[in-house]
Amino acid sequence: MFYVRLNKDGEVDRYPYTLTDLKYENKHISFPDVIDESVVDMFNVRPVTLTEPPEINHTQNLIRSAAPNKKGQWFETWTIQAATSDEIKERTEMKKNEVRERRTQLLIESDWTQGLDVPVDQKTWAEYRQDLRDVPLQEGFPWNVTWPEKP
């Protein structure tokens, strides 16, 4: 379970926050085995109901926080912000590497089809392997890749 630690004005000081964080920051205090809501309340810490994050793409960053509803219960909130050009560039390079690694693995797995004495349609397999090599040339590479089907 996650918690939110509030400052003296009742605003979010830290989120996410855990009971381990609470114990670490208060080493001088002997906590009970079971820390209930009344205990965390003394430290201005509130339980937070988790929510599903929205889907984002490589051009966006997801900022996690917590906010109370009208009844004073705390819920996880999400804010989408634009990624910086450096973040987008780094993510794109990582995705390119990921796609190339998968392509290389598929080529390795089909190497056996290129032996002269292998009873397969070598032309079809050779075309498949060329399509794999051409993956980086696709219009949407690396974010929208259409993988060729194995013969």
N, C-alpha and C positions, 0 to 999 in steps of 0.2 A: 504494500500500500504506500502511496505517496502522500506527503503532507505539504502544506505551505507554511512557511514561517513568516509571521507578520511583524512589522516594526511597531514602535510605540503609538503610531498614528493609525494603526490598523491596515496599513498598505503592505503589499507583497514585498518582503525583504529577500526571500529566497524560495525558488521553486524549480525543480522538484526538491523535496526535502524528505529525509527518512528518519526512522527512529534511531538508526545507527548514527546519523549526523547529530541528533539530539544528545545521545549519550556521549559522543566524542567531544562535543562542545561544552559538556557539563560533566567532566570527569570527576569532579569533586562531589557529585551527587550520587547516592545509591538509589537506583531505580528499582521498582518492583519487577518481578519476573514477567508479569503481564502489564504492559503499559496501556491503560485505557484512555478514553477521550478526556476524562477529568484531569489526568496527569499532564497530557500534552497541552491542555488548555492553560495550565499554569505557566507554560513557557511561550504562550502566544503562538501556538502551533495548531493548525486545523487540518483534519483529514480532507482529502480531495477525491472526488469521484472522477475516475478516468474517462476520457472520451476518445473516440476514433479520430485520428488525424485525417485531414483532407488529403487527397492525392495531389501531388505536385510533379512538375517536370524538372529537368536539369537547369532551367533558367530561374528557378525559384528556391527560396529558403523558407523553412518552416520554423516559426518561433513559438515555443511552448511556454504557456503561463497558466495562471489560475485566477478565477474571479468568483465572487459570491453571487448567488441568486438572491431574490427578494426575501427569501426565508433565512438567509445567512449561511446556507450550505455552499461549500466550495466545489467548483467544477473546473476541470482542465479546459483551457481555451487555446486556440491555434490562430496564428496570424501568418499570412503569406506575404513575403517580401521578395523583391527582385534580387536575384543573385548578382554579384559583381562580375565584370568581364573576366577577371582572373579565376573566380570560382567556376564559371561556365567553361572556360578553357581547360581547367584542371579536370573537371568532370567529363568533358568530351574526350580528352586524352585517355582517361581511365576506361571509358566505354569503348574507345577504339581498341585498346589493348585487350579488353575482355572479349570483344567480337573476334579479333584476330586469333586469340588463344583458342576459341571454340572452332574457328575455321581450321586452324592447324591440327587440332585434335581430330576433326572429321576427315581431313586429308590423310592423317596417319592411319586412321581406322580403315581407310579404303586403299591404302598402298598395296595390299595383297592382290587387288583386282588387276594390277598392271603387269603381272608376270606373264610371260609368253605362253606358258602351259596351263593357265588358269581357265577353267571352263565357264567363262562369263562373257557377256557382250561387252568387250573391251571398249568399243567406240562409245557406247552409252555411258560407261563408267568414266571414260576420259572426258566426256562432255560435262558430266556431273562435277568432276574434279576441277575443270576449268571454271565452271560456274562458281565453285567455292573460292577459287583464286580471284575471281572478279567481284566478290562481295564488297571490298573496299571502294569499288568504282560505282556502286549503286547510288542513286540520287539521295536517299535518306540516310546514308551511312554517317555515323554509327548508330543513330537513334531509331531508324526505321529500316530494318534489314529483312529482306525476304530470302529465307534460306532455301536452296534448291532441295528437291526431294531425292532421296537415294533411289537409284534404279531398282 
